[in-house]
Amino acid sequence: MRILLTNDDGIRAPGILALYRALMDAREDPASPLARETQILIVAPETVQSATSHGVTFSEPLMCRVVHLDDQTEGVAVDGRPADCVKLAVSQIWREHFPEHPRPDLVISGMNAGANCGINVIYSGTVAAALEAAFLGVPSIAVSLHIGATPPDFDLAALFARRTIDHILRRGAPAKHDCLNVNIPRTDGSRTDMPPIVVCPMNTHGLVDSYERRVSPAGDVYYWASGHGLDFHSTEPGSDVDRLMRREITVTPLAYDLTQHDRMARWRDLLG
């Protein structure tokens, strides 16, 4: 299997390297669907692009360079956003590395340092990269890690993520326009056993926004976002937020058609 790996935390983030290593280690596991000559190309943003959602670059060049992430791992850093990375990789960079295989078999985006559950899915650059792949007809999986008060164990989280991906692939690879959003619960030392995997919908309640009002030395008023990224007005039982807080791995299939199909007939009637 040939995988394009990207993220929104930047190409040097610990999550993407941990996930890369876990995916490559799967080649030594005969029970893993990834054991069959897995090849991975990393194409990720040069800088942190968290919460940039699905922005893309049109008016500026996308500068690219090969960077060495450790003694054995290199990737292509793109001075752009996560969706840029996928668009550029699928249309151009991938073919330069694998001319005999015009497209990757799978795009994985992550592992993000911070959960992307609930309405955060809309803001997430991690999820946007995965959705961009699905737009383009390449199945994709977004992977994010819930960060708690203590430092996370990225290697353990990456192992959980890889086992989840194994579980998904054993039951048949996602279809070419499928996008799955995976959230891994906290790996802060309180548990080391594999959490249960649950399929659940996203929580659709808004975040509780909070801003700290400040005044600059010049007397200008500005506001600094101070809200908690997982503080929602409400949490539906059984939703991704609810299940993640129960320390379960959540899997949510995502759609990118924003049409409200059940309201189409009403609006046709109203507007003739």
TORDO-181781 format. One line per field, with one value per residue (C-alpha): residue in one letter; residue number from 1; x, y, z. Coordinates in steps of 0.5 Angstrom, whole numbers, always signed. Layout:
N
code = a_...
pos = NUM_...
east = X_...
north = Y_...
up = Z_...
This chain:
272
code = m_r_i_l_l_t_n_d_d_g_i_r_a_p_g_i_l_a_l_y_r_a_l_m_d_a_r_e_d_p_a_s_p_l_a_r_e_t_q_i_l_i_v_a_p_e_t_v_q_s_a_t_s_h_g_v_t_f_s_e_p_l_m_c_r_v_v_h_l_d_d_q_t_e_g_v_a_v_d_g_r_p_a_d_c_v_k_l_a_v_s_q_i_w_r_e_h_f_p_e_h_p_r_p_d_l_v_i_s_g_m_n_a_g_a_n_c_g_i_n_v_i_y_s_g_t_v_a_a_a_l_e_a_a_f_l_g_v_p_s_i_a_v_s_l_h_i_g_a_t_p_p_d_f_d_l_a_a_l_f_a_r_r_t_i_d_h_i_l_r_r_g_a_p_a_k_h_d_c_l_n_v_n_i_p_r_t_d_g_s_r_t_d_m_p_p_i_v_v_c_p_m_n_t_h_g_l_v_d_s_y_e_r_r_v_s_p_a_g_d_v_y_y_w_a_s_g_h_g_l_d_f_h_s_t_e_p_g_s_d_v_d_r_l_m_r_r_e_i_t_v_t_p_l_a_y_d_l_t_q_h_d_r_m_a_r_w_r_d_l_l_g
pos = 1_2_3_4_5_6_7_8_9_10_11_12_13_14_15_16_17_18_19_20_21_22_23_24_25_26_27_28_29_30_31_32_33_34_35_36_37_38_39_40_41_42_43_44_45_46_47_48_49_50_51_52_53_54_55_56_57_58_59_60_61_62_63_64_65_66_67_68_69_70_71_72_73_74_75_76_77_78_79_80_81_82_83_84_85_86_87_88_89_90_91_92_93_94_95_96_97_98_99_100_101_102_103_104_105_106_107_108_109_110_111_112_113_114_115_116_117_118_119_120_121_122_123_124_125_126_127_128_129_130_131_132_133_134_135_136_137_138_139_140_141_142_143_144_145_146_147_148_149_150_151_152_153_154_155_156_157_158_159_160_161_162_163_164_165_166_167_168_169_170_171_172_173_174_175_176_177_178_179_180_181_182_183_184_185_186_187_188_189_190_191_192_193_194_195_196_197_198_199_200_201_202_203_204_205_206_207_208_209_210_211_212_213_214_215_216_217_218_219_220_221_222_223_224_225_226_227_228_229_230_231_232_233_234_235_236_237_238_239_240_241_242_243_244_245_246_247_248_249_250_251_252_253_254_255_256_257_258_259_260_261_262_263_264_265_266_267_268_269_270_271_272
east = +0_+2_+1_+1_+2_+1_-2_-3_+2_+8_+12_+17_+11_+12_+6_+7_+14_+11_+5_+10_+14_+8_+6_+13_+13_+7_+11_+14_+7_+4_-2_-3_-6_+0_+5_+5_+11_+8_+11_+10_+11_+11_+8_+7_+6_+13_+10_+4_-3_-7_-15_-13_-19_-20_-16_-12_-7_-8_-4_+3_+8_+8_+15_+17_+24_+26_+27_+31_+26_+31_+37_+32_+26_+25_+19_+17_+16_+11_+10_+2_-4_-6_-11_-5_+0_-6_-7_+0_+2_-4_-3_+5_+9_+7_+8_+15_+17_+12_+12_+9_+3_+0_-4_-3_-8_-9_-8_-7_-7_-4_-3_-5_-3_-11_-17_-21_-28_-35_-35_-28_-28_-30_-24_-19_-13_-12_-19_-19_-13_-17_-23_-19_-16_-23_-25_-20_-22_-17_-19_-17_-17_-15_-12_-12_-10_-14_-8_-9_-6_+0_+5_+2_+6_+6_+9_+3_-2_+1_+1_-7_-8_-4_-8_-15_-12_-11_-18_-21_-17_-18_-25_-24_-20_-25_-28_-24_-29_-29_-26_-26_-24_-21_-19_-15_-16_-11_-4_-2_+0_-6_-8_-3_-8_-12_-18_-25_-26_-33_-37_-40_-43_-40_-43_-46_-46_-42_-36_-36_-32_-28_-24_-19_-19_-13_-10_-3_+2_-1_-8_-11_-16_-15_-17_-14_-18_-18_-23_-22_-22_-27_-32_-38_-45_-48_-45_-50_-50_-46_-43_-35_-34_-38_-35_-28_-29_-30_-23_-25_-23_-28_-29_-33_-35_-35_-39_-37_-43_-46_-53_-59_-62_-68_-70_-69_-76_-79_-74_-76_-83_-82_-78_-81
north = +0_+7_+12_+20_+23_+30_+34_+41_+42_+42_+37_+37_+36_+30_+27_+26_+23_+18_+16_+15_+10_+7_+6_+3_-1_-5_-8_-12_-15_-20_-19_-12_-10_-5_-11_-11_-7_+0_+6_+13_+20_+25_+32_+37_+44_+48_+52_+50_+51_+49_+52_+54_+50_+49_+55_+54_+58_+62_+68_+66_+61_+54_+54_+47_+43_+37_+36_+31_+29_+24_+20_+16_+20_+26_+29_+35_+41_+46_+53_+53_+50_+43_+43_+46_+40_+35_+38_+39_+32_+29_+33_+33_+31_+24_+23_+25_+20_+14_+15_+8_+9_+16_+17_+14_+9_+12_+19_+20_+27_+27_+25_+32_+35_+36_+33_+34_+32_+36_+43_+43_+39_+45_+49_+43_+44_+36_+34_+39_+35_+29_+32_+35_+28_+25_+31_+28_+21_+18_+15_+19_+18_+24_+22_+27_+26_+29_+32_+33_+37_+32_+31_+26_+19_+20_+14_+10_+14_+13_+5_+6_+10_+5_-1_+3_+4_-4_-5_-1_-4_-11_-10_-7_+0_+6_+8_+13_+19_+16_+20_+18_+22_+18_+21_+18_+19_+22_+18_+21_+15_+13_+7_+3_-2_-1_+3_+1_+3_+6_+9_+15_+22_+29_+33_+39_+44_+50_+52_+57_+63_+67_+73_+77_+84_+88_+94_+95_+100_+105_+105_+100_+95_+88_+81_+74_+68_+65_+59_+52_+48_+42_+47_+46_+49_+42_+35_+30_+23_+18_+23_+24_+29_+24_+18_+21_+24_+16_+15_+11_+12_+15_+14_+18_+18_+25_+28_+34_+36_+41_+41_+41_+35_+35_+42_+42_+41_+47_+52_+50_+51_+58_+60_+57
up = +0_-2_+3_+3_+10_+12_+18_+20_+26_+21_+18_+24_+29_+34_+32_+24_+26_+31_+26_+21_+25_+27_+20_+18_+24_+21_+15_+21_+23_+19_+21_+19_+12_+12_+12_+4_+2_+5_+2_+5_+2_+7_+4_+10_+11_+13_+19_+24_+20_+26_+25_+18_+16_+8_+6_+0_-4_-11_-11_-8_-10_-6_-4_-3_+0_+2_+10_+14_+20_+23_+20_+16_+15_+10_+7_+3_+6_+3_+5_+5_+8_+9_+3_-1_+1_-1_-8_-10_-8_-11_-18_-18_-12_-12_-19_-19_-13_-16_-23_-24_-19_-21_-14_-7_-5_+2_+5_+12_+16_+23_+28_+30_+37_+40_+39_+32_+35_+35_+31_+31_+25_+21_+23_+23_+18_+19_+17_+11_+9_+9_+6_+0_-1_-1_-6_-11_-10_-6_+1_+7_+15_+19_+26_+32_+39_+45_+49_+57_+63_+62_+56_+52_+50_+42_+41_+44_+41_+34_+36_+38_+31_+27_+30_+29_+21_+21_+24_+18_+13_+15_+13_+6_+5_+5_-2_-6_-4_+4_+9_+16_+22_+28_+35_+40_+47_+52_+53_+59_+63_+66_+61_+56_+54_+47_+48_+45_+38_+37_+31_+32_+30_+31_+36_+33_+39_+38_+42_+48_+46_+51_+49_+54_+52_+53_+51_+47_+49_+44_+47_+42_+44_+42_+44_+45_+45_+51_+51_+52_+45_+48_+52_+48_+49_+50_+48_+45_+49_+44_+40_+38_+44_+49_+47_+47_+54_+56_+53_+47_+40_+36_+28_+25_+17_+14_+8_+4_+1_+5_+1_+6_+2_+7_+5_-2_-3_+1_-2_-9_-7_-4_-9_-15
